[in-house]
Amino acid sequence: MKVIVLRLGHRAGRDPRISTHCALVARAFGADGMIYSGEHDSDFEDSVNNIVKRWGGPFELRHEKNWRKTITSWKGASVHLTIYGMPVQEKIEGIRKARNLLIIIGGQKVPAEVYHRVDHNISVTGQPHSEVAALAVFMHELFEGKEPKRRYENAKIRVVPQEAGKKTVEKS
Amino acid sequence: MKVIVLRLGHRAGRDPRISTHCALVARAFGADGMIYSGEHDSDFEDSVNNIVKRWGGPFELRHEKNWRKTITSWKGASVHLTIYGMPVQEKIEGIRKARNLLIIIGGQKVPAEVYHRVDHNISVTGQPHSEVAALAVFMHELFEGKEPKRRYENAKIRVVPQEAGKKTVEKS
């Protein structure tokens, strides 16, 4: 299953930290890449690409001005994460059968047409919280919690889990 | 089970948005409250309290300068969420048996002693991403994904899940 996250409406001045969290969550929970619309932002891209270079990939981040084209040209199923959608617990089994999946997460204001262009509007908890958290829990459910088994290519560093303290293995 | 989240090292200038996401995640996934150390921040508190007033509670947010006291005086088990810890998948079953749980999430630099003062250092994925996401997935596992069944007291608004579009019920 190929999984791409589409982050709508990035604002370079205000959002780099939240968008960086979204991109790192996408990578850590098993997405192949993230596309973001809104303002182009080299600093945001650099901070994500530096993590990918050090911790491994593949993970591709790219900007796309025309988010509508990204949705309509997508070959596969699409999910929009929104507080107003159906509970992830009810729908995830069906969504797991998709061949490719586009996961859309909003910025401040999501145009109404997004709700109607996607295959599923999905909510994580039905309460207001965070697109970072919604993406993480949705992907955790999508891949049934198998994150510790993921392997990353060309990683220069990885963590060796410890009961207390820090241990990493690095290669140059 | 009483669950409190302890957010370390809040910086009023830089962190309000991430800390707000953390507090809202704590509330939406079933914590009773959040304690934060670092700088006191009324704007951050107001934005969280406004959500609690509208979407229901109980959920208490308070500042505590002395995070060490919060950890040592805690009556119950404690978990520190860190990339360096043991996989949540391996440890969650034991942690679910705790009567009360303090969940600690870091700011930029977590003092080494935190790793040794807690009962469990737990990692979500073992990859770098986001304390917001780590908290959400940890709590989602802790309560076995039962978020849609939670009821909030004195809520003025709640969402009615929809396949497409937005529906809420409000009462004044």
Boltz contact constraints between the chains, C-beta under 6 A:
constraints:
  - contact:
      token1: [A, 21]
      token2: [B, 130]
      max_distance: 6.0
  - contact:
      token1: [A, 24]
      token2: [B, 128]
      max_distance: 6.0
  - contact:
      token1: [A, 24]
      token2: [B, 129]
      max_distance: 6.0
  - contact:
      token1: [A, 25]
      token2: [B, 129]
      max_distance: 6.0
  - contact:
      token1: [A, 25]
      token2: [B, 130]
      max_distance: 6.0
  - contact:
      token1: [A, 25]
      token2: [B, 133]
      max_distance: 6.0
  - contact:
      token1: [A, 28]
      token2: [B, 125]
      max_distance: 6.0
  - contact:
      token1: [A, 28]
      token2: [B, 127]
      max_distance: 6.0
  - contact:
      token1: [A, 28]
      token2: [B, 129]
      max_distance: 6.0
  - contact:
      token1: [A, 51]
      token2: [B, 128]
      max_distance: 6.0
  - contact:
      token1: [A, 83]
      token2: [B, 159]
      max_distance: 6.0
  - contact:
      token1: [A, 84]
      token2: [B, 159]
      max_distance: 6.0
  - contact:
      token1: [A, 84]
      token2: [B, 162]
      max_distance: 6.0
  - contact:
      token1: [A, 84]
      token2: [B, 166]
      max_distance: 6.0
  - contact:
      token1: [A, 86]
      token2: [B, 161]
      max_distance: 6.0
  - contact:
      token1: [A, 87]
      token2: [B, 148]
      max_distance: 6.0
  - contact:
      token1: [A, 89]
      token2: [B, 145]
      max_distance: 6.0
  - contact:
      token1: [A, 115]
      token2: [B, 164]
      max_distance: 6.0
  - contact:
      token1: [A, 115]
      token2: [B, 165]
      max_distance: 6.0
  - contact:
      token1: [A, 116]
      token2: [B, 164]
      max_distance: 6.0
  - contact:
      token1: [A, 121]
      token2: [B, 164]
      max_distance: 6.0
  - contact:
      token1: [A, 125]
      token2: [B, 28]
      max_distance: 6.0
  - contact:
      token1: [A, 125]
      token2: [B, 147]
      max_distance: 6.0
  - contact:
      token1: [A, 126]
      token2: [B, 159]
      max_distance: 6.0
  - contact:
      token1: [A, 127]
      token2: [B, 28]
      max_distance: 6.0
  - contact:
      token1: [A, 128]
      token2: [B, 24]
      max_distance: 6.0
  - contact:
      token1: [A, 128]
      token2: [B, 51]
      max_distance: 6.0
  - contact:
      token1: [A, 129]
      token2: [B, 24]
      max_distance: 6.0
  - contact:
      token1: [A, 129]
      token2: [B, 25]
      max_distance: 6.0
  - contact:
      token1: [A, 129]
      token2: [B, 28]
      max_distance: 6.0
  - contact:
      token1: [A, 130]
      token2: [B, 21]
      max_distance: 6.0
  - contact:
      token1: [A, 130]
      token2: [B, 25]
      max_distance: 6.0
  - contact:
      token1: [A, 130]
      token2: [B, 132]
      max_distance: 6.0
  - contact:
      token1: [A, 132]
      token2: [B, 130]
      max_distance: 6.0
  - contact:
      token1: [A, 132]
      token2: [B, 132]
      max_distance: 6.0
  - contact:
      token1: [A, 132]
      token2: [B, 133]
      max_distance: 6.0
  - contact:
      token1: [A, 133]
      token2: [B, 25]
      max_distance: 6.0
  - contact:
      token1: [A, 133]
      token2: [B, 132]
      max_distance: 6.0
  - contact:
      token1: [A, 133]
      token2: [B, 133]
      max_distance: 6.0
  - contact:
      token1: [A, 133]
      token2: [B, 136]
      max_distance: 6.0
  - contact:
      token1: [A, 136]
      token2: [B, 133]
      max_distance: 6.0
  - contact:
      token1: [A, 136]
      token2: [B, 136]
      max_distance: 6.0
  - contact:
      token1: [A, 136]
      token2: [B, 137]
      max_distance: 6.0
  - contact:
      token1: [A, 137]
      token2: [B, 136]
      max_distance: 6.0
  - contact:
      token1: [A, 137]
      token2: [B, 137]
      max_distance: 6.0
  - contact:
      token1: [A, 137]
      token2: [B, 140]
      max_distance: 6.0
  - contact:
      token1: [A, 140]
      token2: [B, 137]
      max_distance: 6.0
  - contact:
      token1: [A, 145]
      token2: [B, 89]
      max_distance: 6.0
  - contact:
      token1: [A, 147]
      token2: [B, 125]
      max_distance: 6.0
  - contact:
      token1: [A, 148]
      token2: [B, 87]
      max_distance: 6.0
  - contact:
      token1: [A, 159]
      token2: [B, 83]
      max_distance: 6.0
  - contact:
      token1: [A, 159]
      token2: [B, 84]
      max_distance: 6.0
  - contact:
      token1: [A, 159]
      token2: [B, 126]
      max_distance: 6.0
  - contact:
      token1: [A, 161]
      token2: [B, 86]
      max_distance: 6.0
  - contact:
      token1: [A, 162]
      token2: [B, 84]
      max_distance: 6.0
  - contact:
      token1: [A, 164]
      token2: [B, 115]
      max_distance: 6.0
  - contact:
      token1: [A, 164]
      token2: [B, 116]
      max_distance: 6.0
  - contact:
      token1: [A, 164]
      token2: [B, 121]
      max_distance: 6.0
  - contact:
      token1: [A, 165]
      token2: [B, 115]
      max_distance: 6.0
  - contact:
      token1: [A, 166]
      token2: [B, 84]
      max_distance: 6.0
